Amino acid sequence: MSDEQRVTLGDGREVIMRHSRQGDAERVHAYICALGRSTDMILTYEDDLPPIERIQSHIDMIPKGQFYSLVAIDPESGDVVGNASFRFAVRKKLMHAAELGMGVLPSHQRVGLGSMMLNRAIEDMKSHPTIERLDLTVIASNTHAREMYLRAGFVEEGVKIRSLKQPDGTYDDEVVMGMWICELGR
Ligand SMILES: CC(C)(COP(=O)(O)OP(=O)(O)OC[C@H]1O[C@@H](n2cnc3c(N)ncnc32)[C@H](O)[C@@H]1OP(=O)(O)O)[C@@H](O)C(=O)NCCC(=O)NCCS
Protein backbone atom coordinates (compact mmCIF):
# COMPACT_ATOMS: atom_id res chain seq x y z
CA MET A 1 0.00 0.00 0.00
CA SER A 2 1.35 3.44 -0.96
CA ASP A 3 1.66 5.93 1.87
CA GLU A 4 1.57 8.84 -0.60
CA GLN A 5 -1.15 11.38 -0.04
CA ARG A 6 -1.80 14.23 -2.48
CA VAL A 7 -3.10 17.22 -0.53
CA THR A 8 -4.43 20.60 -1.63
CA LEU A 9 -3.11 23.61 0.26
CA GLY A 10 -5.05 26.72 1.25
CA ASP A 11 -3.93 28.55 -1.90
CA GLY A 12 -4.91 25.73 -4.29
CA ARG A 13 -1.42 24.30 -4.81
CA GLU A 14 -0.88 20.60 -4.26
CA VAL A 15 1.89 18.74 -2.48
CA ILE A 16 2.61 15.05 -2.01
CA MET A 17 2.95 13.94 1.58
CA ARG A 18 4.72 10.64 2.21
CA HIS A 19 7.21 8.97 4.51
CA SER A 20 10.90 9.53 3.75
CA ARG A 21 12.71 6.69 2.04
CA GLN A 22 16.08 5.69 0.62
CA GLY A 23 17.07 8.12 -2.14
CA ASP A 24 15.64 11.15 -0.28
CA ALA A 25 18.82 12.30 1.51
CA GLU A 26 19.81 14.92 -1.05
CA ARG A 27 16.39 16.59 -1.27
CA VAL A 28 15.86 16.49 2.51
CA HIS A 29 19.33 17.99 2.98
CA ALA A 30 18.53 20.80 0.50
CA TYR A 31 15.29 21.49 2.42
CA ILE A 32 17.03 21.63 5.82
CA CYS A 33 19.72 23.98 4.48
CA ALA A 34 17.06 26.25 2.90
CA LEU A 35 14.98 26.24 6.11
CA GLY A 36 18.06 26.95 8.25
CA ARG A 37 18.92 29.95 6.06
CA SER A 38 15.33 31.26 6.20
CA THR A 39 14.64 31.46 9.93
CA ASP A 40 16.27 31.89 13.34
CA MET A 41 13.46 29.83 14.90
CA ILE A 42 15.30 26.50 14.55
CA LEU A 43 18.71 25.28 15.72
CA THR A 44 20.15 24.94 12.20
CA TYR A 45 21.53 28.14 10.73
CA GLU A 46 23.71 29.33 7.87
CA ASP A 47 27.12 28.65 9.52
CA ASP A 48 26.04 25.35 11.03
CA LEU A 49 24.36 23.36 8.29
CA PRO A 50 24.32 19.57 8.74
CA PRO A 51 26.36 17.36 6.41
CA ILE A 52 24.32 15.19 4.05
CA GLU A 53 25.74 12.10 5.81
CA ARG A 54 23.76 13.04 8.93
CA ILE A 55 20.53 13.13 6.92
CA GLN A 56 21.41 9.79 5.31
CA SER A 57 22.05 8.27 8.74
CA HIS A 58 18.56 9.36 9.86
CA ILE A 59 17.02 7.76 6.76
CA ASP A 60 18.97 4.59 7.50
CA MET A 61 17.48 4.57 11.00
CA ILE A 62 13.87 4.53 9.72
CA PRO A 63 13.61 0.80 8.85
CA LYS A 64 15.21 -0.02 12.22
CA GLY A 65 12.38 1.85 13.96
CA GLN A 66 14.76 4.49 15.33
CA PHE A 67 13.49 7.49 13.36
CA TYR A 68 10.30 8.73 11.69
CA SER A 69 10.18 11.26 8.88
CA LEU A 70 7.29 12.65 6.84
CA VAL A 71 8.07 14.85 3.84
CA ALA A 72 5.95 17.17 1.71
CA ILE A 73 7.11 17.30 -1.90
CA ASP A 74 6.29 19.89 -4.54
CA PRO A 75 5.08 17.68 -7.44
CA GLU A 76 6.39 20.16 -10.05
CA SER A 77 9.99 20.52 -8.85
CA GLY A 78 10.32 17.32 -6.81
CA ASP A 79 11.72 19.45 -3.97
CA VAL A 80 10.99 18.79 -0.31
CA VAL A 81 9.09 21.82 1.01
CA GLY A 82 8.14 20.55 4.46
CA ASN A 83 9.15 17.91 6.97
CA ALA A 84 7.98 16.49 10.28
CA SER A 85 10.23 14.03 12.07
CA PHE A 86 10.29 12.12 15.32
CA ARG A 87 13.46 10.96 16.98
CA PHE A 88 13.10 7.86 19.15
CA ALA A 89 15.28 7.47 22.22
CA VAL A 90 17.70 4.58 22.58
CA ARG A 91 17.79 4.66 26.40
CA LYS A 92 15.21 2.39 28.02
CA LYS A 93 13.60 4.90 30.38
CA LEU A 94 12.98 7.32 27.51
CA MET A 95 11.77 4.82 24.94
CA HIS A 96 8.08 5.66 25.41
CA ALA A 97 8.68 9.22 24.16
CA ALA A 98 9.37 10.63 20.69
CA GLU A 99 10.77 14.10 19.97
CA LEU A 100 9.25 16.19 17.20
CA GLY A 101 11.09 18.48 14.80
CA MET A 102 9.34 20.20 11.93
CA GLY A 103 9.36 22.99 9.39
CA VAL A 104 7.89 24.31 6.17
CA LEU A 105 9.81 26.39 3.63
CA PRO A 106 8.70 30.05 3.34
CA SER A 107 7.32 29.38 -0.17
CA HIS A 108 4.74 27.03 1.37
CA GLN A 109 4.10 28.57 4.80
CA ARG A 110 0.72 29.83 6.06
CA VAL A 111 -1.40 27.72 3.73
CA GLY A 112 -2.07 24.88 6.15
CA LEU A 113 0.81 22.56 5.31
CA GLY A 114 2.45 22.67 8.77
CA SER A 115 -0.81 21.80 10.50
CA MET A 116 -1.56 18.98 8.03
CA MET A 117 1.88 17.43 8.43
CA LEU A 118 1.72 17.75 12.20
CA ASN A 119 -1.68 16.07 12.38
CA ARG A 120 -0.66 13.19 10.12
CA ALA A 121 2.60 12.66 12.05
CA ILE A 122 0.70 12.59 15.35
CA GLU A 123 -1.81 10.08 13.93
CA ASP A 124 1.10 7.89 12.78
CA MET A 125 2.58 8.01 16.29
CA LYS A 126 -0.77 6.96 17.78
CA SER A 127 -0.46 3.64 15.97
CA HIS A 128 3.19 3.16 16.97
CA PRO A 129 3.51 0.10 19.21
CA THR A 130 5.57 1.68 22.00
CA ILE A 131 5.32 5.49 21.80
CA GLU A 132 3.09 7.00 24.50
CA ARG A 133 4.32 10.57 24.71
CA LEU A 134 5.36 13.25 22.21
CA ASP A 135 7.88 15.97 23.11
CA LEU A 136 9.03 19.17 21.50
CA THR A 137 10.74 22.44 22.32
CA VAL A 138 9.86 25.69 20.58
CA ILE A 139 11.41 29.14 20.86
CA ALA A 140 9.14 31.18 23.14
CA SER A 141 8.70 34.03 20.63
CA ASN A 142 7.55 31.61 17.88
CA THR A 143 3.94 32.36 18.69
CA HIS A 144 2.29 30.85 15.61
CA ALA A 145 4.19 27.59 15.99
CA ARG A 146 3.19 27.42 19.69
CA GLU A 147 -0.44 28.00 18.76
CA MET A 148 -0.27 25.34 16.05
CA TYR A 149 1.08 22.84 18.60
CA LEU A 150 -1.56 23.79 21.18
CA ARG A 151 -4.31 23.31 18.59
CA ALA A 152 -2.91 19.88 17.75
CA GLY A 153 -3.17 18.84 21.41
CA PHE A 154 0.25 19.62 22.92
CA VAL A 155 0.36 21.31 26.31
CA GLU A 156 3.00 23.72 27.55
CA GLU A 157 4.93 22.08 30.39
CA GLY A 158 7.65 24.57 31.20
CA VAL A 159 10.21 27.10 30.03
CA LYS A 160 13.97 26.72 29.63
CA ILE A 161 15.40 30.14 30.36
CA ARG A 162 17.99 31.54 27.86
CA SER A 163 18.59 27.99 26.62
CA LEU A 164 19.43 29.23 23.12
CA LYS A 165 22.08 31.74 22.15
CA GLN A 166 21.62 33.18 18.69
CA PRO A 167 24.67 33.91 16.49
CA ASP A 168 24.18 37.67 17.21
CA GLY A 169 24.66 36.99 20.95
CA THR A 170 21.01 37.40 21.99
CA TYR A 171 19.32 34.72 24.06
CA ASP A 172 16.02 32.94 23.60
CA ASP A 173 13.88 30.99 26.03
CA GLU A 174 12.43 27.69 24.87
CA VAL A 175 9.01 26.34 25.79
CA VAL A 176 8.83 22.61 26.48
CA MET A 177 5.64 21.03 25.17
CA GLY A 178 4.31 17.51 25.49
CA MET A 179 1.36 15.36 24.48
CA TRP A 180 0.19 12.05 25.91
CA ILE A 181 -1.17 9.92 23.05
CA CYS A 182 -2.44 6.77 24.70
CA GLU A 183 -4.35 5.52 27.72
CA LEU A 184 -2.25 5.51 30.90
CA GLY A 185 -0.96 2.05 31.71
CA ARG A 186 -0.77 0.75 28.17
C1 LIG B 1 5.93 26.87 12.23
C2 LIG B 1 5.67 26.32 10.81
C3 LIG B 1 6.08 24.86 10.78
C4 LIG B 1 4.18 26.44 10.53
O1 LIG B 1 3.97 25.88 9.25
P1 LIG B 1 2.88 26.49 8.27
O2 LIG B 1 2.75 25.60 7.12
O3 LIG B 1 3.19 27.90 8.03
O4 LIG B 1 1.61 26.35 9.21
P2 LIG B 1 0.10 26.52 8.80
O5 LIG B 1 -0.06 27.15 7.48
O6 LIG B 1 -0.57 25.22 9.06
O7 LIG B 1 -0.32 27.59 9.84
C5 LIG B 1 -0.46 27.32 11.22
C6 LIG B 1 -1.04 28.56 11.86
O8 LIG B 1 -0.01 29.52 12.07
C7 LIG B 1 -0.30 30.74 11.38
N1 LIG B 1 0.95 31.23 10.85
C8 LIG B 1 1.85 30.50 10.18
N2 LIG B 1 2.92 31.28 9.88
C9 LIG B 1 2.65 32.50 10.39
C10 LIG B 1 3.36 33.72 10.44
N3 LIG B 1 4.59 33.86 9.90
N4 LIG B 1 2.80 34.77 11.07
C11 LIG B 1 1.58 34.67 11.62
N5 LIG B 1 0.86 33.54 11.62
C12 LIG B 1 1.39 32.47 11.01
C13 LIG B 1 -1.28 30.34 10.31
O9 LIG B 1 -2.08 31.43 9.91
C14 LIG B 1 -2.08 29.25 11.00
O10 LIG B 1 -3.04 29.80 11.86
P3 LIG B 1 -4.57 29.53 11.57
O11 LIG B 1 -4.73 28.02 11.55
O12 LIG B 1 -5.23 30.20 12.71
O13 LIG B 1 -4.81 30.13 10.24
C15 LIG B 1 6.41 27.14 9.73
O14 LIG B 1 6.01 28.48 9.81
C16 LIG B 1 7.91 27.06 9.85
O15 LIG B 1 8.53 26.10 9.40
N6 LIG B 1 8.55 28.07 10.44
C17 LIG B 1 9.99 28.14 10.53
C18 LIG B 1 10.58 26.98 11.32
C19 LIG B 1 9.86 26.76 12.62
O16 LIG B 1 9.46 27.69 13.30
N7 LIG B 1 9.69 25.47 12.96
C20 LIG B 1 9.08 25.08 14.20
C21 LIG B 1 10.16 24.97 15.21
S1 LIG B 1 9.53 24.32 16.74
The ligand as an SDF file (V2000), in Angstrom:
LIG
                    3D

 48 50  0  0  0  0  0  0  0  0999 V2000
    5.9300   26.8700   12.2280 C   0  0  0  0  0  0  0  0  0  0  0  0
    5.6680   26.3230   10.8140 C   0  0  0  0  0  0  0  0  0  0  0  0
    6.0840   24.8580   10.7830 C   0  0  0  0  0  0  0  0  0  0  0  0
    4.1830   26.4400   10.5300 C   0  0  0  0  0  0  0  0  0  0  0  0
    3.9680   25.8770    9.2490 O   0  0  0  0  0  0  0  0  0  0  0  0
    2.8820   26.4930    8.2730 P   0  0  0  0  0  0  0  0  0  0  0  0
    2.7480   25.6000    7.1160 O   0  0  0  0  0  0  0  0  0  0  0  0
    3.1890   27.9030    8.0290 O   0  0  0  0  0  0  0  0  0  0  0  0
    1.6050   26.3470    9.2120 O   0  0  0  0  0  0  0  0  0  0  0  0
    0.0950   26.5190    8.8030 P   0  0  0  0  0  0  0  0  0  0  0  0
   -0.0590   27.1520    7.4790 O   0  0  0  0  0  0  0  0  0  0  0  0
   -0.5690   25.2250    9.0560 O   0  0  0  0  0  0  0  0  0  0  0  0
   -0.3170   27.5910    9.8420 O   0  0  0  0  0  0  0  0  0  0  0  0
   -0.4600   27.3190   11.2150 C   0  0  0  0  0  0  0  0  0  0  0  0
   -1.0360   28.5630   11.8630 C   0  0  0  0  0  0  0  0  0  0  0  0
   -0.0090   29.5200   12.0660 O   0  0  0  0  0  0  0  0  0  0  0  0
   -0.3000   30.7440   11.3760 C   0  0  0  0  0  0  0  0  0  0  0  0
    0.9540   31.2310   10.8470 N   0  0  0  0  0  0  0  0  0  0  0  0
    1.8500   30.5040   10.1780 C   0  0  0  0  0  0  0  0  0  0  0  0
    2.9190   31.2780    9.8830 N   0  0  0  0  0  0  0  0  0  0  0  0
    2.6480   32.4960   10.3900 C   0  0  0  0  0  0  0  0  0  0  0  0
    3.3550   33.7200   10.4410 C   0  0  0  0  0  0  0  0  0  0  0  0
    4.5850   33.8640    9.8980 N   0  0  0  0  0  0  0  0  0  0  0  0
    2.7970   34.7720   11.0650 N   0  0  0  0  0  0  0  0  0  0  0  0
    1.5830   34.6670   11.6240 C   0  0  0  0  0  0  0  0  0  0  0  0
    0.8620   33.5390   11.6250 N   0  0  0  0  0  0  0  0  0  0  0  0
    1.3930   32.4720   11.0110 C   0  0  0  0  0  0  0  0  0  0  0  0
   -1.2810   30.3430   10.3110 C   0  0  0  0  0  0  0  0  0  0  0  0
   -2.0790   31.4310    9.9120 O   0  0  0  0  0  0  0  0  0  0  0  0
   -2.0770   29.2490   10.9970 C   0  0  0  0  0  0  0  0  0  0  0  0
   -3.0350   29.8000   11.8640 O   0  0  0  0  0  0  0  0  0  0  0  0
   -4.5690   29.5260   11.5740 P   0  0  0  0  0  0  0  0  0  0  0  0
   -4.7270   28.0190   11.5550 O   0  0  0  0  0  0  0  0  0  0  0  0
   -5.2340   30.2010   12.7060 O   0  0  0  0  0  0  0  0  0  0  0  0
   -4.8130   30.1320   10.2390 O   0  0  0  0  0  0  0  0  0  0  0  0
    6.4060   27.1450    9.7320 C   0  0  0  0  0  0  0  0  0  0  0  0
    6.0110   28.4820    9.8080 O   0  0  0  0  0  0  0  0  0  0  0  0
    7.9140   27.0640    9.8490 C   0  0  0  0  0  0  0  0  0  0  0  0
    8.5260   26.1030    9.4000 O   0  0  0  0  0  0  0  0  0  0  0  0
    8.5480   28.0730   10.4370 N   0  0  0  0  0  0  0  0  0  0  0  0
    9.9920   28.1430   10.5300 C   0  0  0  0  0  0  0  0  0  0  0  0
   10.5750   26.9780   11.3230 C   0  0  0  0  0  0  0  0  0  0  0  0
    9.8550   26.7560   12.6150 C   0  0  0  0  0  0  0  0  0  0  0  0
    9.4600   27.6920   13.3010 O   0  0  0  0  0  0  0  0  0  0  0  0
    9.6900   25.4740   12.9620 N   0  0  0  0  0  0  0  0  0  0  0  0
    9.0780   25.0800   14.2040 C   0  0  0  0  0  0  0  0  0  0  0  0
   10.1580   24.9660   15.2110 C   0  0  0  0  0  0  0  0  0  0  0  0
    9.5300   24.3210   16.7360 S   0  0  0  0  0  0  0  0  0  0  0  0
  1  2  1  0
  2  3  1  0
  2  4  1  0
  2 36  1  0
  4  5  1  0
  5  6  1  0
  6  7  2  0
  6  8  1  0
  6  9  1  0
  9 10  1  0
 10 11  2  0
 10 12  1  0
 10 13  1  0
 13 14  1  0
 14 15  1  0
 15 16  1  0
 15 30  1  0
 16 17  1  0
 17 18  1  0
 17 28  1  0
 18 19  1  0
 18 27  1  0
 19 20  2  0
 20 21  1  0
 21 22  1  0
 21 27  2  0
 22 23  1  0
 22 24  2  0
 24 25  1  0
 25 26  2  0
 26 27  1  0
 28 29  1  0
 28 30  1  0
 30 31  1  0
 31 32  1  0
 32 33  2  0
 32 34  1  0
 32 35  1  0
 36 37  1  0
 36 38  1  0
 38 39  2  0
 38 40  1  0
 40 41  1  0
 41 42  1  0
 42 43  1  0
 43 44  2  0
 43 45  1  0
 45 46  1  0
 46 47  1  0
 47 48  1  0
M  END
$$$$
